[in-house]
């Protein structure tokens, strides 16, 4: 499962509707960022962009949880 995470403040978007809406707004964000003279780092700006200045990026959602389940299983014996 994919999730979107802010690269500065760590805000996570995991709701499928939020993720689809983010992909829809990607072109508009890239055009606005290039008009201001900056290179966009992520898909869209963070909800808290004024405070944190971060952008939402794609992160694979299973990696950490797989590792956590494995360590819990290992140390619970």
SEFIZA-3560 file (N, C-alpha, C; in Angstrom, 3 decimals):
REM SEFIZA-3560
<numar><xx>0.838</xx><yy>-1.173</yy><zz>0.000</zz><atom>N</atom></numar>
<numar><xx>0.000</xx><yy>0.000</yy><zz>0.000</zz><atom>CA</atom></numar>
<numar><xx>0.884</xx><yy>1.237</yy><zz>0.000</zz><atom>C</atom></numar>
<numar><xx>0.579</xx><yy>2.188</yy><zz>-0.855</zz><atom>N</atom></numar>
<numar><xx>1.339</xx><yy>3.421</yy><zz>-0.912</zz><atom>CA</atom></numar>
<numar><xx>0.753</xx><yy>4.431</yy><zz>0.047</zz><atom>C</atom></numar>
<numar><xx>1.633</xx><yy>5.273</yy><zz>0.572</zz><atom>N</atom></numar>
<numar><xx>1.167</xx><yy>6.397</yy><zz>1.360</zz><atom>CA</atom></numar>
<numar><xx>2.022</xx><yy>7.589</yy><zz>0.981</zz><atom>C</atom></numar>
<numar><xx>1.505</xx><yy>8.751</yy><zz>1.251</zz><atom>N</atom></numar>
<numar><xx>2.195</xx><yy>9.981</yy><zz>0.933</zz><atom>CA</atom></numar>
<numar><xx>2.611</xx><yy>10.642</yy><zz>2.238</zz><atom>C</atom></numar>
<numar><xx>3.877</xx><yy>11.101</yy><zz>2.303</zz><atom>N</atom></numar>
<numar><xx>4.421</xx><yy>11.666</yy><zz>3.536</zz><atom>CA</atom></numar>
<numar><xx>5.129</xx><yy>12.976</yy><zz>3.217</zz><atom>C</atom></numar>
<numar><xx>4.952</xx><yy>13.970</yy><zz>4.089</zz><atom>N</atom></numar>
<numar><xx>5.650</xx><yy>15.243</yy><zz>3.942</zz><atom>CA</atom></numar>
<numar><xx>7.124</xx><yy>15.032</yy><zz>4.262</zz><atom>C</atom></numar>
<numar><xx>8.005</xx><yy>15.609</yy><zz>3.450</zz><atom>N</atom></numar>
<numar><xx>9.432</xx><yy>15.408</yy><zz>3.655</zz><atom>CA</atom></numar>
<numar><xx>10.000</xx><yy>16.264</yy><zz>4.781</zz><atom>C</atom></numar>
<numar><xx>9.230</xx><yy>17.186</yy><zz>5.336</zz><atom>N</atom></numar>
<numar><xx>9.722</xx><yy>18.027</yy><zz>6.429</zz><atom>CA</atom></numar>
<numar><xx>9.042</xx><yy>17.730</yy><zz>7.767</zz><atom>C</atom></numar>
<numar><xx>7.702</xx><yy>17.768</yy><zz>7.783</zz><atom>N</atom></numar>
<numar><xx>7.000</xx><yy>17.620</yy><zz>9.071</zz><atom>CA</atom></numar>
<numar><xx>6.501</xx><yy>16.202</yy><zz>9.318</zz><atom>C</atom></numar>
<numar><xx>6.467</xx><yy>15.340</yy><zz>8.298</zz><atom>N</atom></numar>
<numar><xx>6.062</xx><yy>13.956</yy><zz>8.490</zz><atom>CA</atom></numar>
<numar><xx>4.568</xx><yy>13.704</yy><zz>8.398</zz><atom>C</atom></numar>
<numar><xx>3.790</xx><yy>14.660</yy><zz>7.942</zz><atom>N</atom></numar>
<numar><xx>2.351</xx><yy>14.470</yy><zz>7.770</zz><atom>CA</atom></numar>
<numar><xx>2.109</xx><yy>13.321</yy><zz>6.794</zz><atom>C</atom></numar>
<numar><xx>1.253</xx><yy>12.375</yy><zz>7.171</zz><atom>N</atom></numar>
<numar><xx>0.978</xx><yy>11.204</yy><zz>6.334</zz><atom>CA</atom></numar>
<numar><xx>-0.423</xx><yy>11.271</yy><zz>5.746</zz><atom>C</atom></numar>
<numar><xx>-0.522</xx><yy>10.950</yy><zz>4.467</zz><atom>N</atom></numar>
<numar><xx>-1.813</xx><yy>10.792</yy><zz>3.806</zz><atom>CA</atom></numar>
<numar><xx>-1.944</xx><yy>9.325</yy><zz>3.423</zz><atom>C</atom></numar>
<numar><xx>-2.881</xx><yy>8.622</yy><zz>4.052</zz><atom>N</atom></numar>
<numar><xx>-3.061</xx><yy>7.202</yy><zz>3.766</zz><atom>CA</atom></numar>
<numar><xx>-4.440</xx><yy>6.889</yy><zz>3.211</zz><atom>C</atom></numar>
<numar><xx>-5.356</xx><yy>7.842</yy><zz>3.292</zz><atom>N</atom></numar>
<numar><xx>-6.704</xx><yy>7.638</yy><zz>2.780</zz><atom>CA</atom></numar>
<numar><xx>-6.652</xx><yy>7.567</yy><zz>1.249</zz><atom>C</atom></numar>
<numar><xx>-7.234</xx><yy>6.537</yy><zz>0.634</zz><atom>N</atom></numar>
<numar><xx>-7.176</xx><yy>6.404</yy><zz>-0.829</zz><atom>CA</atom></numar>
<numar><xx>-7.736</xx><yy>7.610</yy><zz>-1.586</zz><atom>C</atom></numar>
<numar><xx>-8.768</xx><yy>8.247</yy><zz>-1.056</zz><atom>N</atom></numar>
<numar><xx>-9.336</xx><yy>9.421</yy><zz>-1.717</zz><atom>CA</atom></numar>
<numar><xx>-8.354</xx><yy>10.593</yy><zz>-1.696</zz><atom>C</atom></numar>
<numar><xx>-7.650</xx><yy>10.773</yy><zz>-0.570</zz><atom>N</atom></numar>
<numar><xx>-6.650</xx><yy>11.836</yy><zz>-0.479</zz><atom>CA</atom></numar>
<numar><xx>-5.503</xx><yy>11.592</yy><zz>-1.460</zz><atom>C</atom></numar>
<numar><xx>-5.110</xx><yy>10.335</yy><zz>-1.598</zz><atom>N</atom></numar>
<numar><xx>-4.011</xx><yy>9.999</yy><zz>-2.502</zz><atom>CA</atom></numar>
<numar><xx>-4.412</xx><yy>10.275</yy><zz>-3.950</zz><atom>C</atom></numar>
<numar><xx>-5.625</xx><yy>9.884</yy><zz>-4.336</zz><atom>N</atom></numar>
<numar><xx>-6.089</xx><yy>10.152</yy><zz>-5.696</zz><atom>CA</atom></numar>
<numar><xx>-6.208</xx><yy>11.651</yy><zz>-5.968</zz><atom>C</atom></numar>
<numar><xx>-6.694</xx><yy>12.404</yy><zz>-5.000</zz><atom>N</atom></numar>
<numar><xx>-6.807</xx><yy>13.843</yy><zz>-5.173</zz><atom>CA</atom></numar>
<numar><xx>-5.427</xx><yy>14.485</yy><zz>-5.302</zz><atom>C</atom></numar>
<numar><xx>-4.456</xx><yy>13.948</yy><zz>-4.602</zz><atom>N</atom></numar>
<numar><xx>-3.092</xx><yy>14.468</yy><zz>-4.692</zz><atom>CA</atom></numar>
<numar><xx>-2.516</xx><yy>14.261</yy><zz>-6.076</zz><atom>C</atom></numar>
<numar><xx>-2.762</xx><yy>13.083</yy><zz>-6.648</zz><atom>N</atom></numar>
<numar><xx>-2.275</xx><yy>12.826</yy><zz>-8.005</zz><atom>CA</atom></numar>
<numar><xx>-2.950</xx><yy>13.743</yy><zz>-9.020</zz><atom>C</atom></numar>
<numar><xx>-4.221</xx><yy>14.071</yy><zz>-8.784</zz><atom>N</atom></numar>
<numar><xx>-4.923</xx><yy>14.981</yy><zz>-9.688</zz><atom>CA</atom></numar>
<numar><xx>-4.340</xx><yy>16.391</yy><zz>-9.649</zz><atom>C</atom></numar>
<numar><xx>-3.869</xx><yy>16.831</yy><zz>-8.505</zz><atom>N</atom></numar>
<numar><xx>-3.327</xx><yy>18.174</yy><zz>-8.358</zz><atom>CA</atom></numar>
<numar><xx>-1.841</xx><yy>18.300</yy><zz>-8.649</zz><atom>C</atom></numar>
<numar><xx>-1.207</xx><yy>17.204</yy><zz>-9.032</zz><atom>N</atom></numar>
<numar><xx>0.237</xx><yy>17.206</yy><zz>-9.246</zz><atom>CA</atom></numar>
<numar><xx>0.660</xx><yy>18.158</yy><zz>-10.368</zz><atom>C</atom></numar>
<numar><xx>-0.050</xx><yy>18.156</yy><zz>-11.482</zz><atom>N</atom></numar>
<numar><xx>0.314</xx><yy>19.018</yy><zz>-12.605</zz><atom>CA</atom></numar>
<numar><xx>0.197</xx><yy>20.497</yy><zz>-12.234</zz><atom>C</atom></numar>
<numar><xx>-0.843</xx><yy>20.843</yy><zz>-11.500</zz><atom>N</atom></numar>
<numar><xx>-1.032</xx><yy>22.229</yy><zz>-11.091</zz><atom>CA</atom></numar>
<numar><xx>0.089</xx><yy>22.678</yy><zz>-10.150</zz><atom>C</atom></numar>
<numar><xx>0.502</xx><yy>21.793</yy><zz>-9.242</zz><atom>N</atom></numar>
<numar><xx>1.583</xx><yy>22.146</yy><zz>-8.318</zz><atom>CA</atom></numar>
<numar><xx>2.906</xx><yy>22.327</yy><zz>-9.061</zz><atom>C</atom></numar>
<numar><xx>3.193</xx><yy>21.441</yy><zz>-10.012</zz><atom>N</atom></numar>
<numar><xx>4.437</xx><yy>21.572</yy><zz>-10.775</zz><atom>CA</atom></numar>
<numar><xx>4.459</xx><yy>22.876</yy><zz>-11.564</zz><atom>C</atom></numar>
<numar><xx>3.333</xx><yy>23.248</yy><zz>-12.171</zz><atom>N</atom></numar>
<numar><xx>3.263</xx><yy>24.497</yy><zz>-12.934</zz><atom>CA</atom></numar>
<numar><xx>3.439</xx><yy>25.715</yy><zz>-12.020</zz><atom>C</atom></numar>
<numar><xx>2.811</xx><yy>25.686</yy><zz>-10.851</zz><atom>N</atom></numar>
<numar><xx>2.922</xx><yy>26.809</yy><zz>-9.917</zz><atom>CA</atom></numar>
<numar><xx>4.342</xx><yy>26.936</yy><zz>-9.374</zz><atom>C</atom></numar>
<numar><xx>4.982</xx><yy>25.809</yy><zz>-9.066</zz><atom>N</atom></numar>
<numar><xx>6.344</xx><yy>25.839</yy><zz>-8.535</zz><atom>CA</atom></numar>
<numar><xx>7.323</xx><yy>26.355</yy><zz>-9.586</zz><atom>C</atom></numar>
<numar><xx>7.184</xx><yy>25.896</yy><zz>-10.827</zz><atom>N</atom></numar>
<numar><xx>8.077</xx><yy>26.359</yy><zz>-11.881</zz><atom>CA</atom></numar>
<numar><xx>7.843</xx><yy>27.835</yy><zz>-12.200</zz><atom>C</atom></numar>
<numar><xx>6.612</xx><yy>28.328</yy><zz>-12.062</zz><atom>N</atom></numar>
<numar><xx>6.327</xx><yy>29.745</yy><zz>-12.271</zz><atom>CA</atom></numar>
<numar><xx>7.009</xx><yy>30.607</yy><zz>-11.214</zz><atom>C</atom></numar>
<numar><xx>7.151</xx><yy>30.049</yy><zz>-9.987</zz><atom>N</atom></numar>
<numar><xx>7.850</xx><yy>30.787</yy><zz>-8.921</zz><atom>CA</atom></numar>
<numar><xx>9.355</xx><yy>30.629</yy><zz>-9.012</zz><atom>C</atom></numar>
<numar><xx>9.821</xx><yy>29.751</yy><zz>-9.877</zz><atom>N</atom></numar>
<numar><xx>11.261</xx><yy>29.585</yy><zz>-10.065</zz><atom>CA</atom></numar>
<numar><xx>11.892</xx><yy>28.542</yy><zz>-9.165</zz><atom>C</atom></numar>
<numar><xx>11.097</xx><yy>27.625</yy><zz>-8.607</zz><atom>N</atom></numar>
<numar><xx>11.658</xx><yy>26.552</yy><zz>-7.778</zz><atom>CA</atom></numar>
<numar><xx>11.399</xx><yy>25.209</yy><zz>-8.446</zz><atom>C</atom></numar>
<numar><xx>12.188</xx><yy>24.242</yy><zz>-8.101</zz><atom>N</atom></numar>
<numar><xx>12.025</xx><yy>22.881</yy><zz>-8.613</zz><atom>CA</atom></numar>
<numar><xx>11.180</xx><yy>22.082</yy><zz>-7.606</zz><atom>C</atom></numar>
<numar><xx>10.025</xx><yy>21.561</yy><zz>-8.008</zz><atom>N</atom></numar>
<numar><xx>9.200</xx><yy>20.800</yy><zz>-7.053</zz><atom>CA</atom></numar>
<numar><xx>9.890</xx><yy>19.502</yy><zz>-6.640</zz><atom>C</atom></numar>
<numar><xx>9.881</xx><yy>19.205</yy><zz>-5.332</zz><atom>N</atom></numar>
<numar><xx>10.471</xx><yy>17.980</yy><zz>-4.801</zz><atom>CA</atom></numar>
<numar><xx>9.460</xx><yy>16.858</yy><zz>-4.705</zz><atom>C</atom></numar>
<numar><xx>8.187</xx><yy>17.211</yy><zz>-4.552</zz><atom>N</atom></numar>
<numar><xx>7.173</xx><yy>16.198</yy><zz>-4.331</zz><atom>CA</atom></numar>
<numar><xx>5.976</xx><yy>16.361</yy><zz>-5.238</zz><atom>C</atom></numar>
<numar><xx>4.924</xx><yy>15.637</yy><zz>-4.878</zz><atom>N</atom></numar>
<numar><xx>3.715</xx><yy>15.639</yy><zz>-5.688</zz><atom>CA</atom></numar>
<numar><xx>2.924</xx><yy>16.928</yy><zz>-5.487</zz><atom>C</atom></numar>
<numar><xx>2.681</xx><yy>17.298</yy><zz>-4.235</zz><atom>N</atom></numar>
<numar><xx>1.916</xx><yy>18.500</yy><zz>-3.899</zz><atom>CA</atom></numar>
<numar><xx>2.556</xx><yy>19.133</yy><zz>-2.676</zz><atom>C</atom></numar>
<numar><xx>2.217</xx><yy>20.390</yy><zz>-2.365</zz><atom>N</atom></numar>
<numar><xx>2.732</xx><yy>20.980</yy><zz>-1.126</zz><atom>CA</atom></numar>
<numar><xx>2.018</xx><yy>20.377</yy><zz>0.085</zz><atom>C</atom></numar>
<numar><xx>2.686</xx><yy>20.432</yy><zz>1.194</zz><atom>N</atom></numar>
<numar><xx>2.100</xx><yy>19.934</yy><zz>2.443</zz><atom>CA</atom></numar>
<numar><xx>0.937</xx><yy>20.829</yy><zz>2.864</zz><atom>C</atom></numar>
<numar><xx>0.040</xx><yy>20.263</yy><zz>3.650</zz><atom>N</atom></numar>
<numar><xx>-1.078</xx><yy>21.029</yy><zz>4.191</zz><atom>CA</atom></numar>
<numar><xx>-0.567</xx><yy>22.182</yy><zz>5.058</zz><atom>C</atom></numar>
<numar><xx>0.583</xx><yy>21.991</yy><zz>5.667</zz><atom>N</atom></numar>
<numar><xx>1.208</xx><yy>23.001</yy><zz>6.534</zz><atom>CA</atom></numar>
<numar><xx>2.384</xx><yy>23.666</yy><zz>5.822</zz><atom>C</atom></numar>
<numar><xx>2.271</xx><yy>23.883</yy><zz>4.517</zz><atom>N</atom></numar>
<numar><xx>3.386</xx><yy>24.378</yy><zz>3.706</zz><atom>CA</atom></numar>
<numar><xx>3.930</xx><yy>25.719</yy><zz>4.201</zz><atom>C</atom></numar>
<numar><xx>3.065</xx><yy>26.593</yy><zz>4.692</zz><atom>N</atom></numar>
<numar><xx>3.526</xx><yy>27.904</yy><zz>5.157</zz><atom>CA</atom></numar>
<numar><xx>4.431</xx><yy>27.756</yy><zz>6.367</zz><atom>C</atom></numar>
<numar><xx>4.110</xx><yy>26.824</yy><zz>7.266</zz><atom>N</atom></numar>
<numar><xx>4.919</xx><yy>26.629</yy><zz>8.474</zz><atom>CA</atom></numar>
<numar><xx>6.131</xx><yy>25.734</yy><zz>8.238</zz><atom>C</atom></numar>
<numar><xx>5.935</xx><yy>24.599</yy><zz>7.529</zz><atom>N</atom></numar>
<numar><xx>7.037</xx><yy>23.640</yy><zz>7.419</zz><atom>CA</atom></numar>
<numar><xx>7.790</xx><yy>23.740</yy><zz>6.097</zz><atom>C</atom></numar>
<numar><xx>7.157</xx><yy>24.213</yy><zz>5.039</zz><atom>N</atom></numar>
<numar><xx>7.833</xx><yy>24.323</yy><zz>3.748</zz><atom>CA</atom></numar>
<numar><xx>8.065</xx><yy>22.989</yy><zz>3.062</zz><atom>C</atom></numar>
<numar><xx>7.371</xx><yy>21.960</yy><zz>3.505</zz><atom>N</atom></numar>
<numar><xx>7.577</xx><yy>20.621</yy><zz>2.954</zz><atom>CA</atom></numar>
<numar><xx>6.660</xx><yy>20.303</yy><zz>1.800</zz><atom>C</atom></numar>
<numar><xx>7.004</xx><yy>19.219</yy><zz>1.117</zz><atom>N</atom></numar>
<numar><xx>6.191</xx><yy>18.735</yy><zz>0.015</zz><atom>CA</atom></numar>
<numar><xx>5.910</xx><yy>17.251</yy><zz>0.231</zz><atom>C</atom></numar>
<numar><xx>4.765</xx><yy>16.807</yy><zz>-0.236</zz><atom>N</atom></numar>
<numar><xx>4.318</xx><yy>15.429</yy><zz>-0.062</zz><atom>CA</atom></numar>
<numar><xx>5.017</xx><yy>14.539</yy><zz>-1.090</zz><atom>C</atom></numar>
<numar><xx>5.623</xx><yy>13.449</yy><zz>-0.592</zz><atom>N</atom></numar>
<numar><xx>6.318</xx><yy>12.511</yy><zz>-1.465</zz><atom>CA</atom></numar>
<numar><xx>5.763</xx><yy>11.106</yy><zz>-1.279</zz><atom>C</atom></numar>
<numar><xx>5.957</xx><yy>10.254</yy><zz>-2.299</zz><atom>N</atom></numar>
<numar><xx>5.466</xx><yy>8.875</yy><zz>-2.263</zz><atom>CA</atom></numar>
<numar><xx>6.421</xx><yy>8.012</yy><zz>-1.438</zz><atom>C</atom></numar>
<numar><xx>5.839</xx><yy>7.216</yy><zz>-0.533</zz><atom>N</atom></numar>
<numar><xx>6.617</xx><yy>6.289</yy><zz>0.287</zz><atom>CA</atom></numar>
<numar><xx>5.907</xx><yy>4.942</yy><zz>0.248</zz><atom>C</atom></numar>
<numar><xx>6.661</xx><yy>3.869</yy><zz>0.085</zz><atom>N</atom></numar>
<numar><xx>6.061</xx><yy>2.534</yy><zz>0.133</zz><atom>CA</atom></numar>
<numar><xx>5.643</xx><yy>2.266</yy><zz>1.565</zz><atom>C</atom></numar>
<numar><xx>4.432</xx><yy>1.792</yy><zz>1.758</zz><atom>N</atom></numar>
<numar><xx>3.880</xx><yy>1.671</yy><zz>3.096</zz><atom>CA</atom></numar>
<numar><xx>4.205</xx><yy>0.400</yy><zz>3.842</zz><atom>C</atom></numar>
<numar><xx>4.698</xx><yy>-0.654</yy><zz>3.207</zz><atom>N</atom></numar>
<numar><xx>4.848</xx><yy>-1.919</yy><zz>3.933</zz><atom>CA</atom></numar>
<numar><xx>6.213</xx><yy>-2.127</yy><zz>4.555</zz><atom>C</atom></numar>
<numar><xx>7.236</xx><yy>-1.444</yy><zz>4.153</zz><atom>N</atom></numar>
<numar><xx>8.597</xx><yy>-1.740</yy><zz>4.596</zz><atom>CA</atom></numar>
<numar><xx>8.773</xx><yy>-1.708</yy><zz>6.095</zz><atom>C</atom></numar>
<numar><xx>8.373</xx><yy>-0.613</yy><zz>6.724</zz><atom>N</atom></numar>
<numar><xx>8.563</xx><yy>-0.490</yy><zz>8.151</zz><atom>CA</atom></numar>
<numar><xx>7.709</xx><yy>-1.486</yy><zz>8.908</zz><atom>C</atom></numar>
<numar><xx>6.481</xx><yy>-1.678</yy><zz>8.493</zz><atom>N</atom></numar>
<numar><xx>5.596</xx><yy>-2.578</yy><zz>9.220</zz><atom>CA</atom></numar>
<numar><xx>6.058</xx><yy>-4.025</yy><zz>9.099</zz><atom>C</atom></numar>
<numar><xx>6.605</xx><yy>-4.407</yy><zz>7.943</zz><atom>N</atom></numar>
<numar><xx>7.161</xx><yy>-5.748</yy><zz>7.798</zz><atom>CA</atom></numar>
<numar><xx>8.297</xx><yy>-5.937</yy><zz>8.786</zz><atom>C</atom></numar>
<numar><xx>9.181</xx><yy>-4.956</yy><zz>8.884</zz><atom>N</atom></numar>
<numar><xx>10.326</xx><yy>-5.035</yy><zz>9.795</zz><atom>CA</atom></numar>
<numar><xx>9.846</xx><yy>-5.090</yy><zz>11.237</zz><atom>C</atom></numar>
<numar><xx>8.863</xx><yy>-4.305</yy><zz>11.562</zz><atom>N</atom></numar>
<numar><xx>8.350</xx><yy>-4.286</yy><zz>12.927</zz><atom>CA</atom></numar>
<numar><xx>7.705</xx><yy>-5.620</yy><zz>13.296</zz><atom>C</atom></numar>
<numar><xx>6.895</xx><yy>-6.181</yy><zz>12.379</zz><atom>N</atom></numar>
<numar><xx>6.287</xx><yy>-7.485</yy><zz>12.665</zz><atom>CA</atom></numar>
<numar><xx>7.363</xx><yy>-8.549</yy><zz>12.858</zz><atom>C</atom></numar>
<numar><xx>8.426</xx><yy>-8.497</yy><zz>12.060</zz><atom>N</atom></numar>
<numar><xx>9.491</xx><yy>-9.487</yy><zz>12.157</zz><atom>CA</atom></numar>
<numar><xx>10.212</xx><yy>-9.371</yy><zz>13.492</zz><atom>C</atom></numar>
<numar><xx>10.528</xx><yy>-8.145</yy><zz>13.931</zz><atom>N</atom></numar>
<numar><xx>11.234</xx><yy>-7.979</yy><zz>15.200</zz><atom>CA</atom></numar>
<numar><xx>10.357</xx><yy>-8.363</yy><zz>16.380</zz><atom>C</atom></numar>
<numar><xx>9.063</xx><yy>-8.064</yy><zz>16.317</zz><atom>N</atom></numar>
<numar><xx>8.170</xx><yy>-8.458</yy><zz>17.409</zz><atom>CA</atom></numar>
<numar><xx>8.109</xx><yy>-9.975</yy><zz>17.501</zz><atom>C</atom></numar>
<numar><xx>8.008</xx><yy>-10.631</yy><zz>16.360</zz><atom>N</atom></numar>
<numar><xx>7.960</xx><yy>-12.093</yy><zz>16.349</zz><atom>CA</atom></numar>
<numar><xx>9.282</xx><yy>-12.681</yy><zz>16.880</zz><atom>C</atom></numar>
<numar><xx>10.399</xx><yy>-12.062</yy><zz>16.514</zz><atom>N</atom></numar>
<numar><xx>11.715</xx><yy>-12.553</yy><zz>16.932</zz><atom>CA</atom></numar>
<numar><xx>11.902</xx><yy>-12.442</yy><zz>18.433</zz><atom>C</atom></numar>
<numar><xx>11.556</xx><yy>-11.283</yy><zz>18.999</zz><atom>N</atom></numar>
<numar><xx>11.826</xx><yy>-11.027</yy><zz>20.413</zz><atom>CA</atom></numar>
<numar><xx>10.707</xx><yy>-11.481</yy><zz>21.356</zz><atom>C</atom></numar>
<numar><xx>9.590</xx><yy>-11.948</yy><zz>20.824</zz><atom>N</atom></numar>
<numar><xx>8.510</xx><yy>-12.385</yy><zz>21.706</zz><atom>CA</atom></numar>
<numar><xx>8.700</xx><yy>-13.826</yy><zz>22.176</zz><atom>C</atom></numar>
<numar><xx>9.702</xx><yy>-14.484</yy><zz>21.688</zz><atom>N</atom></numar>
<numar><xx>9.927</xx><yy>-15.885</yy><zz>22.091</zz><atom>CA</atom></numar>
<numar><xx>10.560</xx><yy>-16.012</yy><zz>23.415</zz><atom>C</atom></numar>
//
